[in-house]
């Protein structure tokens, strides 16, 4: 379109149309979720309609009969009971209260009618109570009741939460990790047993959970997709199609939310990325990248696994996988393909053993690795590495035992598929172990807990092994054998109000910020991992690094250092002591009484006048 005015107008109209479609979709989803949450009321009305009609009919007939049957008053004159008196008599009679015959003693006809009415109301009440008990036992009613209770819990959330679709092993690990950080989660899963088990788990806060299909946008809406406090959506079901459906709903209905999904094939990864830019975690791809990193840079891999494991994790051993020689990979599924590709990309020879023939790979032996003579046939005694990567834990364990017996010096890696097999794999003392669910949980945790940490982990391998080894030594000197706290700081008016002027002066050095507020000659027990300024990241900055307003910093260190740094950032006067060595009163009154401040370059402990 040549006319710039028309082009501008066309883009504006197109943008408004897209926003209108998104609003309409959100309204439809909200209407669907509200409809699901109000199912309980309509279900009760439908199931109790007949019993209530029977009760009302019996009561009406009883009242009508009582008004039509003649009686006598206290002086023996003919008298007919009014509707109000009849309703009053039947009310206390039907509810078994029984005040007696009022206002006058009944005739035999009236007593006969009241007797019939009593039996009729007993039948009506029995029918209604039986229907109510059957309703309470009804599965659909309990589901509707749970849905309504869940909707109320989610609606009352007033703090940010993460919506987790799929509460398998990965979802459970992620939920507990987020809970340790004090972050709330909301859970959707198709398995009712997993949702019922939430009440028995050791969460610090209440975790709303619903047994429902996450592929339904209405269920996602009830779970808080449209909630203003929802900060991220994570799809971790064991069904790639279900994860794709969650990604579609989240991206189309809440395009402002970050979405992280699990996928196990490259085709599914591409299908998910067709809906924008969701973060997709492929555990086999991630493990392949880890193996490649371990081959190229053992210290970088050690640092990555330590930081990914989170606070409290012990320092892992620095592995030394063989960088030359031949590897044998048993199983050419999703893991086998990724590993074979990554190893060959490093120039390493690989022999593949798989029961099915494959045309897309060389040097493949079509057989099961557990069959007699197969491992001997591939000259395992001459290999340097062995991978048991089938989808069967028993097979993998037997392959590892056979390989270790054939060649005790092998570097052995294996895949663990079920959590219950963890003790057996731990007893085998493998050099590398892939647990897909844990890989996913750690990767998603790194992205959600501290986005700066994820950026650090992405950029860190490019710095080389020597740099990573030095940083591991610095972290070990500060934290010891276990990783302490990880936290971030944003240098803005909200999180660092006491250092705004210092940052604007152009002389703000990171080393001054990391002095101890109690004794400026001491350094805080912390290591700066990253400074993010806009899109530019500086890894492991030195003490002379010049800070600027708006910088985001990632630290690792002791919790006490975090509290001390927080004091520096928010309490007036603390920074003056760290920079100049002269203590300043924190309150305005004491600063006025103590006189004017000395110049910044004055020696510590001096003052004017």
MITI-588446 format. One record per atom (N, C-alpha, C): x, y, z; residue in one letter. Coordinates in pm, whole numbers, plus 50000, padded with zeros to 5 digits. Atoms other than C-alpha are relative to their C-alpha. Layout:
<atoms>
XYZA
...
</atoms>
This chain:
<atoms>
500864988150000X
500005000050000X
500895012450000X
499094988850017X
501715031949878X
499725011550094X
500344988549914X
499835058050082X
500284996750146X
499695003449859X
501355058750434X
498825002250093X
501164997649913X
498155073050583X
499034988249995X
500895011750013X
496095044450441X
500624987850067X
499345011549935X
498705019350560X
499855000850151X
500164998449855X
498585033950912X
498574996850044X
501405002649965X
494785033150913X
499664985249990X
500275014450017X
494744997250782X
500564991950117X
499425007349886X
497124985351057X
499205002350127X
500784997049879X
495065003051321X
498704992250003X
501255007550006X
491824987251203X
500244985250026X
499695014149980X
493484952951191X
500314997150147X
499675002049858X
494874957151545X
498735000450087X
501244999249923X
491474967751681X
499154987549981X
500775012150026X
489874937751513X
500554988250078X
499395010849922X
492384914051677X
499685001550148X
500334998049859X
491784929952017X
498554996650028X
501435002949981X
488024926951969X
499764984950003X
500155014550001X
488344889851885X
500524994050131X
499465005349874X
490544883952192X
499045002750115X
500954997049892X
488044901652419X
498794990949992X
501175008650016X
485164881552273X
500324985850044X
499615013649959X
487084848952323X
500094999050151X
499905000449854X
487834858052684X
498625000150065X
501354999649945X
484184866352747X
499314986449986X
500605013350018X
483114832852600X
500584990050099X
499385009249903X
485634814452815X
499515002850141X
500494996649867X
484514833453123X
498574995050019X
501375004849990X
480884824953045X
499974984850017X
499935014649987X
481804788153003X
500434995950140X
499535003549866X
483704787453332X
498945003150105X
501064996849905X
480854804953518X
498884989749994X
501035010150016X
478404780053373X
500394987050070X
499555012349935X
480524750953496X
499975001550152X
499974998149856X
480884766253843X
498615000150061X
501354999449946X
477084770353880X
499204987349973X
500695012550030X
476304734553779X
499384993850124X
500495006249878X
475754724654143X
498565003950027X
501354995249971X
472664746254187X
498994993449907X
500955005850095X
471004733753871X
499874985050017X
500075014549977X
471894697753950X
499104997050120X
500865002049883X
470264700554294X
498545002449964X
501394997050038X
467174716454144X
499414989049912X
500515010650087X
466884689553878X
499714987250079X
500165012849929X
467364659854114X
498935000850109X
500964998949890X
465154673354396X
498655005549954X
501264994250049X
462364686454173X
498824990850031X
501115009449978X
460174655254190X
499684998350149X
500335001249858X
460524649754570X
499355012650057X
500604987749949X
459734686254636X
498575001649951X
501384999150053X
456664684954410X
499084990550076X
500805009749924X
455444653654591X
499675005450138X
500214994649866X
455914670154930X
498985011549998X
500914988550009X
454154702054824X
498574995349970X
501335005250034X
451274682154671X
499334993750122X
500565006349880X
450794661154988X
499595010650101X
500314989549903X
450914692155204X
498765007849956X
501164992350049X
448414710654982X
498704992250016X
501215008249987X
445934681654977X
499594998950147X
500295001249857X
446224677755354X
499365012850053X
500554987249954X
445584714755413X
498595002049944X
501324998250062X
442694715455167X
498954991250068X
500955009149933X
441044684955326X
499625004850138X
500274995349864X
441374699755671X
499065012050001X
500914988450006X
439584731555561X
498594995949956X
501325004150050X
436744711955394X
499234991550102X
500675008849904X
435984687255676X
499445008550115X
500594991549895X
433554703555924X
500394995250138X
499735003149861X
434334705556293X
499025007650089X
500854992749906X
432744720756606X
500895008350090X
499224991549910X
433824748756833X
499804995450144X
500065004149862X
434034748057209X
498594999350056X
501395000249952X
430254753457247X
499154990449919X
500735010250076X
429294725357001X
499395005349872X
500554994350124X
428444748556709X
500884995949882X
499225003550120X
429514739156347X
501095010649973X
498864990850023X
432894753856257X
500954993849897X
499045004750101X
435274751255963X
501355007150021X
498634994649980X
438994756155994X
500415008549880X
499494991450108X
440524784855795X
501324994849944X
498755004550065X
443534781055563X
501225002250090X
498834997449915X
445904797355808X
500114989750111X
499965010149893X
444884774056091X
500374986349944X
499695013150060X
445054743955857X
501494998849967X
498555000350030X
448554753155738X
500814998750130X
499295000749872X
449604758256099X
499964985950059X
500145013549945X
448234724556210X
500844990049920X
499255009650082X
449754705755915X
501505002250010X
498554997349990X
453104723055960X
500574993050122X
499415006549884X
453634711456315X
499734985050003X
500255014450008X
452064677656239X
501004993149908X
499105006250099X
454194670755930X
501455000350047X
498624999549949X
457334680956115X
500154992850133X
499985008749879X
456444657456407X
500145007850130X
499934992249875X
456304686056659X
498774996950087X
501215004349933X
452664679556749X
499565008350118X
500524991649892X
451104707856951X
498614995650048X
501325004649958X
447784689856969X
498895005249910X
501164996250080X
444254697356843X
499615014250038X
500314986049975X
443894735256820X
499375005849876X
500394992849876X
442034758456827X
498944992650081X
501015007849926X
439254733556916X
500314985249985X
499815014650009X
439174696456976X
499414995049868X
500415004850133X
438894677456645X
498844990350013X
501025010450012X
435954656656535X
500674987249952X
499425012750049X
436404620156436X
500425001149854X
499644998550141X
436354629856069X
501335007449984X
498754992350009X
439084655556122X
501204991450046X
498905008549954X
441164630856324X
500374989549894X
499715009850106X
440784604956046X
500825006349888X
499274993350109X
441974630155785X
501435003550042X
498654996849952X
444884641056001X
500864987450005X
499255012649997X
445894604656047X
500494996349860X
499585002950140X
445884599255670X
501115009649956X
498994990050040X
447834631355625X
501364996950061X
498725003449936X
450474620055875X
500744989349920X
499345010750076X
451124587955681X
500485004849863X
499594994850131X
451184606755352X
501275008450012X
498794991649986X
453704632155479X
501234991750036X
498855008849972X
455864603955620X
500564994249870X
499565005450130X
455934588555273X
500735010849920X
499364989150075X
456724622455118X
501395003350053X
498684996949943X
459544629555364X
500994988849971X
499095011250029X
460994594755315X
500515000649856X
499604998850141X
460994600054939X
501015011449982X
499104988450016X
462634634354972X
501364997450062X
498725002549933X
465284623355222X
500814989449924X
499295010250079X
466074592355017X
500615005949874X
499464993550121X
466474613554705X
501205008750034X
498894991449960X
468724637754894X
501264991750029X
498855008549972X
470954609655021X
500604994249872X
499495005050129X
471174595054672X
500755010849925X
499324988950067X
472114629454541X
501395002350059X
498694997849936X
474904632754798X
501014989449959X
499105010650044X
476324599554679X
500275000349851X
499884999750146X
476004608454313X
501355005949959X
498674995650040X
479364612154138X
499975013749932X
500064987250069X
478274640753915X
499745011550097X
500254989649901X
476954659954217X
501275003550076X
498774997349926X
480194655654406X
501015007449912X
499114992750090X
482124666954099X
499585014549988X
500484986250011X
479904697454065X
500285007750128X
499724993549872X
480294704754436X
501495003550011X
498554997349996X
484084701454409X
500365011349906X
499744989350096X
484034724054103X
499645013650059X
500414987349940X
482114750854290X
500945004050114X
499074996949890X
484374748254597X
501345004649945X
498744996350064X
487434749754372X
499925014149940X
500174986750061X
486044780054188X
500055010950106X
499974990049893X
485504798354517X
501425002150051X
498624998849950X
489064790554634X
500865008249903X
499194992850099X
490604803054310X
499575014749995X
500494986350006X
488384833854307X
500485008550117X
499564992549882X
489554843454656X
501515002350004X
498554998050000X
493264841754566X
500315014749974X
499654985850013X
494744876354612X
501505001949980X
498574999250024X
498394868354538X
500334992449873X
499665006750126X
500184857154222X
500084984950016X
499945014649997X
499874820354139X
500314994649861X
499665006950124X
501014795753875X
498964989149976X
500975010250036X
498434774253698X
500734988149938X
499325012150046X
499804738653658X
498964990349946X
500885009950062X
497944715953416X
500764986949988X
499285012849998X
499054680253487X
500814998850128X
499345001349870X
500084668853835X
500624986250013X
499215012249989X
502304639453761X
501255002850084X
498784998249922X
505824636453898X
500605013849977X
499434986850030X
507014667953718X
499185011050065X
500844989949938X
504014688153835X
500155000250152X
499835000849854X
504474675754192X
501315006550042X
498724993949967X
508174685354197X
499945015149984X
500104985650023X
507404719354050X
499145006650107X
500874994249899X
504554725454294X
500705001650134X
499294999049872X
506704717954598X
501135010349993X
498924990050013X
509584738954464X
499445014150008X
500614986749995X
507284768654411X
499485002950141X
500504998149864X
505764763254755X
501135004050095X
498864996349915X
509224765254915X
500395014649980X
499714985950026X
509614799254751X
498885009150049X
501134992049955X
506314810454900X
499055003949889X
500874996950114X
504574810554561X
498824990450000X
501215008150003X
501014797654520X
499864993049865X
500265007450123X
499974771654263X
498554995450001X
501335005850020X
496634759554126X
500194988249905X
499715012550070X
496474723953993X
498764994749929X
501015007450076X
494424706653722X
500584986649961X
499535013150044X
494704669353658X
498784991149980X
501135008950028X
492444642353515X
499844989050104X
500045010949904X
493314617453788X
499465005050134X
500544995349871X
491034622554097X
500894996050118X
499155004149889X
493494603154316X
501135010050024X
498944990149983X
496234628454249X
499475012750066X
500584987949939X
493914657254338X
499664997450146X
500315003249860X
492714639854654X
501274999650085X
498745000949925X
496344634354752X
500605013550035X
499464986749969X
496974672054758X
499855003350148X
500234996949858X
495474673955108X
500994993050091X
499075007549916X
498004648655236X
501445004349982X
498634995950027X
501074665655095X
500385011950088X
499484990349902X
503274689055298X
500175013849939X
499954986350051X
502414722055135X
499825009850116X
500174989749897X
502724753455344X
498655006949987X
501294993550021X
499624768855190X
499004990649936X
501055008150062X
496334755555060X
500195000249848X
499825001150146X
496654742954701X
498654996149939X
501255003750067X
493374744554506X
500274990149886X
499825010150104X
493084713554287X
498674995149948X
501255004550062X
490444700954047X
500314988349908X
499885011450091X
490074667153878X
499195003149875X
500694995950122X
489234678553525X
500964999149883X
499225000850122X
490404677253167X
500525014049966X
499414986950026X
492834705853103X
499805004549857X
500214995950138X
492004705252733X
498755008549983X
501224992050005X
488664721852812X
500325014350043X
499714986049959X
489094760052807X
499135004550118X
500844996449886X
486174762353052X
500644996050131X
499315004249879X
488134742153308X
501215008950028X
498884990849979X
491164764353253X
499505013450053X
500574987549949X
488914794453309X
499654999050147X
500325002049858X
487644780153638X
501294999550083X
498745001249927X
491254772953736X
500775013050007X
499384986949982X
492104809653704X
500735005449880X
499324994850118X
493264814953346X
499695014949981X
500384986050015X
491334847853345X
500195008050128X
499804993149871X
492254856253704X
501125010349985X
498944989850014X
494244888653730X
501294996450071X
498785003949928X
496724871953971X
500724988249937X
499335011250068X
497564843253734X
501245005449930X
498764994650055X
501234848953647X
500634991049896X
499425008950101X
502004818453431X
499144987449990X
500695012650023X
500514786853281X
501044989649960X
499045010650027X
502484754153281X
499234987349963X
500665012150047X
501314723853080X
500974988350014X
499075010949971X
502954692253220X
499314986449997X
500645013050008X
500534664153134X
500904990549921X
499225009850075X
501934631852989X
499464997849860X
500605000850133X
499874637652673X
500365012749924X
499574988250076X
501464660652416X
498825007549938X
501164993350060X
498084667652252X
499295008650105X
500624992049893X
496654679152587X
500835012350030X
499144988449976X
499664701552641X
499845010349888X
500224990850112X
499144716052294X
498685007550017X
501294993449979X
495494723252378X
500105010850108X
499814989949895X
496544741452697X
500755012149945X
499254989050060X
499074761952501X
499095008549911X
500914992750089X
496424771052243X
499065008950080X
500974992249922X
493894782052505X
500695011750070X
499314989449926X
496434801852707X
500475011249908X
499484989850091X
497974819552408X
498865008149938X
501114992850065X
494634828152248X
499195008350098X
500864993049904X
492784838452565X
500785009550090X
499174991249916X
495614853452770X
501375001549935X
498694998750068X
498394863552527X
501045007050084X
499034993049916X
500004884152803X
500704990850100X
499445009249901X
500774853453017X
501154991849941X
498965009550046X
504024833452990X
499454985750007X
500495013850008X
503294797452888X
501204990849982X
498925010150009X
505624767752944X
499334986449985X
500645012850028X
504764733652804X
501044989249981X
499165011750020X
506214698952791X
499664993849865X
500195007150127X
506704681752455X
501134990049986X
498995010550010X
508554649952371X
500434997249857X
499575001850139X
508854652551993X
500225013749936X
499724987450068X
510204679151762X
498795004949921X
501224996050072X
506994678651561X
499055007550091X
500894993249906X
504994687851867X
500575013550042X
499384987149967X
507484715051954X
499655010349894X
500324990750109X
506904730851612X
498525003750001X
501444996949995X
503134728051648X
499685009950112X
500234990649890X
503254745951982X
500525013849965X
499424987050031X
505494773351853X
499275007149888X
500844993350100X
503034780251574X
499025009650065X
500934991249928X
500924797451843X
500745011250073X
499304988949938X
503454824251922X
501354995450053X
498685003049945X
506414820452152X
499914993550137X
499985007149871X
505574795952431X
501364993450021X
498765007049969X
508554780752607X
499704985050006X
500255014450010X
508674743752520X
501214992650055X
498935007949938X
510694719052726X
499894985849950X
499905013950045X
511714686552559X
501074993250085X
499015005649906X
513364665252831X
501144992749931X
498955007550068X
515254643852582X
500985009649931X
499144989950060X
516564674452400X
500875006550107X
499254993749891X
517554690252731X
501114990750049X
498995009549953X
519354658552842X
501144998849898X
498975000550104X
521164656852508X
500925012250008X
499184987949985X
522294692952555X
500894999050123X
499195001549879X
523454684452906X
501184990749975X
498905009350030X
525494654952781X
501055006849914X
499044992950086X
527044676452512X
500805010250082X
499294990349915X
527854703452771X
500984992950092X
499105007549911X
529324677153004X
501244995449925X
498845004150080X
531574665252721X
500925011749971X
499194988550039X
532694699952621X
500575007450120X
499624991549889X
532824717152958X
499484994250131X
500505006549877X
532554695853275X
499695009850112X
500274990349893X
532794725753509X
498725007949974X
501244992950034X
530014744153323X
498804991250030X
501115009249970X
527814713253351X
499814998650151X
500115000749854X
528604710753722X
499305012450055X
500644987649954X
527644747353773X
498535000449962X
501405000150046X
524454743253569X
499134991150087X
500815009349922X
523224712753759X
499865004750145X
500074995149861X
524044728754095X
498975011350013X
500934988749992X
522144761054026X
498584995949965X
501345004650038X
519234743153859X
499314992550113X
500605008049893X
518714721254165X
499395008650109X
500634990949905X
517834751754375X
500705000350135X
499394998549868X
518704762854730X
499954987150079X
499915012149920X
519824735054961X
500654988349927X
499455011250076X
521214713354681X
501504998650027X
498565001949980X
524654697754744X
500765002349870X
499154998050118X
527534705354510X
500224986549931X
499825013050068X
527494677454248X
501454997749964X
498655003550043X
530614658954154X
500215004549855X
499694996050138X
532364671653844X
500314987649918X
499845012050081X
531974644053590X
501115001749896X
498974999650105X
534514634853330X
499674989649894X
500355009650105X
532744617153042X
501084999549893X
498945001350101X
535144603852780X
499675008049875X
500224991550117X
535544628452493X
500474993449871X
499585007350120X
537064603252253X
499734985250024X
500335014149988X
536374566952180X
498584997349950X
501315004050056X
533234548252084X
498994998050113X
501115001849906X
529874548852263X
499034989749943X
501055009450039X
527154522352257X
498695004950061X
501314995049955X
523534534252278X
498964989049978X
501075010150009X
520804508552355X
498665007050002X
501304993450011X
517404520552240X
500105012249910X
499954988850095X
516824543651946X
498635006849994X
501244992349994X
513684561352063X
500325014850004X
499814985549995X
513374598052149X
501335003650065X
498724997149935X
516344597552389X
501164995549915X
498905005350080X
518504575552168X
500305008849879X
499784991250116X
517994598151867X
500745012750041X
499374987549957X
518904629752059X
501454997750039X
498645002649953X
521954614252222X
500944996449885X
499175003850114X
523244598351903X
500365012149916X
499734988050078X
522884631051720X
501005009150069X
499114991049927X
524594651051994X
501414994350009X
498665006049990X
527464626352037X
500735000549866X
499354999550131X
528144624251666X
500345014349960X
499654986050026X
528034662251650X
501315003950066X
498724997549933X
531014661051887X
501134991749939X
498985008150067X
532874637651649X
500234986750066X
499855012749928X
532314606751864X
499274988949925X
500625011550066X
531614572551709X
498944993950092X
501125005649921X
528314557151819X
499504987349931X
500645012350047X
526994521551781X
498634999150066X
501385000349951X
523204518651814X
499504985750002X
500665013249989X
521364487351936X
498525002550019X
501454998049989X
517624486751877X
499294988449931X
500695011450062X
515104458751801X
499415003249863X
500624996350127X
513654478451508X
501055005449904X
499054994450097X
515504486551186X
499765014949980X
500104985550022X
516234523351120X
500895003549880X
499254996150120X
517304538350788X
500735013250018X
499424986749985X
518254572250928X
501235000250089X
498825000249914X
521224560651131X
500954989249952X
498985009750039X
524504542951053X
500444992150124X
499435008549895X
526204515651254X
498934996250102X
501085004349912X
522984501251397X
499934984749999X
500165014449985X
522574465751529X
498544997450033X
501425002749980X
518984453251496X
499864988050092X
500155010649897X
518534433451817X
499695006850131X
500174994849866X
517584437552178X
501304998950076X
498735000049930X
520494447052396X
500104989250106X
500015010249895X
519434421052651X
500154985949943X
499895013250061X
519674392252401X
501434994850016X
498675005749979X
522594368252452X
500945003149885X
498964997950100X
525774377652270X
499955013449930X
500104987350073X
524574411852149X
501065009950049X
499024990449948X
526734432752382X
501424995849964X
498675004650041X
529734410852307X
500225002749852X
499884997950144X
528984414651935X
500345014249962X
499684985950033X
529284452451945X
501335004350062X
498674997449943X
532724449652112X
499925010450113X
500194990749887X
531604466152433X
501295001850080X
498754998849923X
534994459152588X
500925010849941X
499184989450061X
536494484352341X
499355013750008X
500714987249994X
533864511452403X
500405007750124X
499694991449884X
534254540752641X
498745004750071X
501244995549939X
530604549652703X
498844991149963X
501155008750023X
527314530952733X
498755007250051X
501254993549964X
523734544152740X
498884989749994X
501195008549997X
520724523252850X
498795009349993X
501024989550019X
517944544752705X
498674994849953X
501325005050039X
514904522352655X
498935005850093X
501104994949917X
511474530652800X
499554989950104X
500315010349900X
511584500553035X
501104999950106X
499004999049895X
513324504153371X
500694986850028X
499395013149973X
513864466853422X
501044996949893X
499055002350109X
515534464353081X
501245008650016X
498854991049984X
517714494653148X
500924995450113X
499175004649888X
518864481053484X
500794987449964X
499295012250038X
519704447153338X
501105003049898X
498974996150097X
521594463753049X
501205006150070X
498904993749927X
523614484553293X
500844989550072X
499265010449928X
524524453853499X
500864991749903X
499245008050097X
525554434153189X
501175007949943X
498914991950056X
527604463053048X
501135001850100X
498964998049898X
529394469153377X
500804987250022X
499285012549984X
530234432253402X
500954997649883X
499155001850117X
531614432453047X
501195009550000X
498934990150001X
533624464453082X
499845009250121X
500184992049877X
533944478753437X
500435014549985X
499524986350015X
535644510253308X
499115009049918X
500904992250086X
532664522353101X
499425012150073X
500824988849951X
531084556553149X
498554996349965X
501345005550022X
527444545753195X
498955010650032X
501174991349980X
524294566753153X
498754991649976X
501235007750014X
520734553953188X
498795009250014X
501264992749992X
517144565353166X
499094993450104X
500955005049900X
514784561753465X
498615004949962X
501344996350047X
511134561053361X
498995001650113X
500994999649892X
509234554953687X
500645004650131X
499444995449871X
509724572354025X
500304988550095X
499795011149908X
509434538954206X
501324992749977X
498715006650029X
512644527154037X
501195008050049X
498894991249960X
514694555354187X
501004993050093X
499005006449913X
516254534254471X
500914990349926X
499205009750074X
517424507954224X
501065007149915X
499024992650080X
519054533253992X
501045006650090X
499034993949909X
520634550754291X
501024989750047X
499085010549956X
522114517554405X
501014996349892X
499085003450109X
523704512854061X
501155010149990X
498964989849999X
525764545054116X
500485003149858X
499724996950140X
525594556353754X
500745013249988X
499304987450026X
527764583553607X
499035010849954X
501014990350045X
524704600453448X
498654993149996X
501345005849994X
521004594653498X
499005010149945X
501074991450053X
518114608853298X
498684996050064X
501375001549950X
514824612753482X
499195011049931X
500654989450079X
512634631153226X
499165009550084X
500874991149922X
510184644153486X
500825010050082X
499184990749922X
512964658853699X
500685010449912X
499414990550094X
514624674653397X
498995011149968X
501044990250030X
511344691553311X
499765009250119X
500294992049881X
510664702653668X
501125010050027X
498894990949973X
514144717553710X
500045011249897X
499954989850105X
513984735753377X
498875010250018X
501124990949980X
510534750253442X
500195008350127X
499754992749874X
511504759353798X
500995011449977X
499014989550026X
514534778653673X
499375011749927X
500634989250076X
512324798453436X
499005007850084X
501054993349923X
509544805953684X
500525006650127X
499574995049870X
511394810754010X
500835012749984X
499124988650021X
514084834253888X
500335000849851X
499704999050144X
513974844153522X
501455004149973X
498604996350019X
517424859553567X
500904987750005X
499215012349993X
518754825253664X
499934992549868X
500135006950129X
517384810553344X
500855007149894X
499164992650094X
519094838253146X
501474996850027X
498615003349966X
522324830953334X
500374986149948X
499705013650044X
522094793853257X
500084999049848X
499945000250145X
521474801052891X
501315005949948X
498804993150049X
524484824352856X
501284994150055X
498815004549931X
526864806553092X
500914990749919X
499095009250071X
528174778352865X
500955007049903X
499134993150096X
529594803552619X
501245005950065X
498844994049934X
532034816252884X
501164990350016X
498895009449995X
534094784552880X
500134992850133X
499885008749883X
535144757953127X
500855006450111X
499144993849898X
537894777653303X
499225010650078X
500834989749933X
535494806253379X
499014993250095X
500975007049915X
532894781653514X
500694993750121X
499285006049887X
535504764053728X
500335010550106X
499704989249904X
536534797153885X
498745004350075X
501244995849934X
532914806253955X
499524989450099X
500355010649906X
532244772354115X
500845001250127X
499134998349882X
535244778354343X
499535011850085X
500484988449924X
533894812854439X
498724996550075X
501265003949933X
530464798554515X
500264990450115X
499705009649893X
531974770254719X
500615007250119X
499414992549889X
534024794954923X
498945007350081X
501044992249932X
530874814955004X
498954990950061X
501155008149959X
528184787955029X
500394986950066X
499655013249951X
530144757055124X
499574989449902X
500365011350087X
529014723454991X
498535000049958X
501424999250037X
525344733354968X
499655014049954X
500424987050054X
523784760954763X
499065006750100X
500864992649907X
522274787354986X
498885007149922X
501134993050062X
519784814054876X
500375005449863X
499914993350130X
519224826954523X
498955011050000X
500994989350002X
517574860754488X
500405010749899X
499744989250096X
517264890354256X
499615013350062X
500264986549954X
517224927554311X
499875009049878X
500164990150108X
515944954954085X
500285013850060X
499584987149947X
517554988754138X
499075010949948X
500954989450037X
514505010954109X
499455006450127X
500504992349887X
512565034454334X
499194991450096X
500825008549914X
510365006354468X
500844990250082X
499225010249930X
513004980454561X
501305005350058X
498744994449949X
516005002754623X
499855015150014X
500244985449993X
514715037054731X
501165007750061X
498954992749930X
517785045354941X
501265002349916X
498764998950078X
520355042954660X
499775006949866X
500324993950130X
518645062254379X
501005010949962X
499084989350031X
520855093154403X
501414995049973X
498655005850021X
524025072254430X
500114993649862X
499985006250132X
523125052854116X
500055010549890X
500034989550103X
522425084953924X
501305007749993X
498754992449999X
525845099254021X
501014994749900X
499045005850094X
527635075953780X
501234994150068X
498855005449928X
530035064254054X
499634988050087X
500485011349919X
528065034654189X
500754987349960X
499225012250024X
530365004354216X
499354988350073X
500625011949940X
529074969554280X
500684996150129X
499275003949880X
531814963354535X
499565007750123X
500474992149886X
530584992054756X
498634995150048X
501335004749962X
527044978354749X
500074987150081X
499925013149936X
528234944454872X
500875000150125X
499324999349871X
529924956955190X
498984996950111X
500865003349885X
528584946355530X
499555012850070X
500464987849932X
526364973955686X
500495001050143X
499504999549863X
527734964356028X
501485003650004X
498574997350007X
531384966455925X
500395000549853X
499784998450145X
532214980655583X
501264993249950X
498785006850044X
535574963355581X
499744985449965X
500345013950031X
533834929855553X
499144999449875X
500825002250120X
532304916255235X
498814991250036X
501165008749980X
528844901555229X
500274986249941X
499825013750049X
528744863855184X
499044997549884X
500835001550119X
527274865654838X
500865001449875X
499334999350130X
528364861654476X
499025005549899X
500894995050107X
526804883554205X
500164991449875X
499955008950117X
525914860453919X
499725007349870X
500434993850126X
524324883953670X
499535014350026X
500594986650004X
523564920453599X
499345001549864X
500754998650125X
520854926053338X
499625014749985X
500324986050032X
520604960653183X
499345000349863X
500745001350125X
517874961152923X
500094985749951X
499805013450053X
518724931552703X
501434995150014X
498585003449986X
522444931752787X
500244993650136X
499725007249876X
523614906553045X
501504999550023X
498605001249960X
526914907453233X
500084988950104X
499925011549910X
527814874353397X
501145001750099X
499014999349891X
529674873253729X
500775013149997X
499304987050007X
530474910753734X
500985001650115X
498984997549898X
533524922353924X
499585011550091X
500344989749902X
533574946654215X
499985013949939X
499934986850060X
534404976153990X
498905002549898X
501104998350097X
531304970853777X
499155011950042X
500774987949971X
529405003753752X
498514997349983X
501445002350002X
525735000753840X
499275012249947X
500834989250055X
522955021453686X
498564997850043X
501425001549964X
519305028453770X
499304990249905X
500745009750080X
517025000353651X
500694986749983X
499295012850013X
519674972953665X
499294989250081X
500515011749926X
518504938053770X
501204991150031X
498855007849956X
520954917453972X
499554986650057X
500255013449947X
521024880354054X
501154996250092X
498995003449901X
522844868854368X
499804985650047X
500025012849929X
523744835854532X
500825001950126X
499264998249877X
524774835154894X
499174996850121X
500695002949875X
523724833355255X
498755008550015X
501204991849974X
520234844755361X
500325012450082X
499644988249922X
521904868255612X
500555011149910X
499504990050094X
523674885455324X
498855006649924X
501164994350068X
520344889755152X
499325010550087X
500634990449910X
518904906855459X
500865012650014X
499124988449987X
521944929155492X
499945008849875X
500104992350125X
521754939455126X
498675007349993X
501304993549998X
518074946955169X
500025012450089X
499874988449911X
518944969955458X
500695011549928X
499294989650075X
521384988855238X
499105006849898X
500814994750111X
518814993054963X
498845008650048X
501234993149959X
515935006155173X
500185009550116X
499834991449882X
517375023155483X
500935011649964X
499194988250028X
518635058655438X
501195000550095X
498814998249917X
522135065055564X
500944988249999X
499125011850000X
523465029455538X
501005000749886X
499104999550115X
524905034955193X
501125010250022X
498964990249972X
526765066155312X
501144993850080X
498985006749921X
528575044855567X
500834990549912X
499285009450085X
529455018555306X
500955007149904X
499194993150101X
530805044255059X
501075008850065X
499084990349942X
532405070355287X
500614995550130X
499525004349870X
532865051855614X
499445008250114X
500604991849894X
530895078455804X
498564996050020X
501375004349971X
527745067255976X
499085012049999X
501014989650009X
524665087955903X
498764995550075X
501265003349935X
521505089856108X
498974996449896X
501005004550099X
518645072055937X
498785008949997X
501204991649998X
515915096356045X
500335014249958X
499814986450046X
515425131155906X
500385009150116X
499754991349886X
515415147056255X
501454999150046X
498635001449954X
518755132456360X
501005005049897X
499104994550102X
520325141656027X
500075015250009X
500014985549985X
519235177756080X
500775004250123X
499324996549875X
520545178156437X
501504997649991X
498575003350008X
523885162756339X
500755009349906X
499324990350082X
524625191156096X
500134995749856X
499875003150144X
525485192555726X
500964988649976X
499175011450036X
527105162955555X
501335004649949X
498714996850059X
530815163555475X
500024996249853X
499915003950142X
531855161355111X
500284985149988X
499905014550021X
531825126354962X
501424995150004X
498615004550004X
535615125954925X
500735002550131X
499354997849872X
536255135355289X
500374986950063X
499605012649935X
538135109455495X
498934995150094X
501005005849912X
536025085455694X
500185005350140X
499974995749861X
535125098656039X
500185015050015X
499894985549991X
535605136155954X
498695006549972X
501224992450025X
532895162855950X
500345014750002X
499794985650002X
532555199955889X
499725005950137X
500214992949875X
532715223856175X
500454991450111X
</atoms>
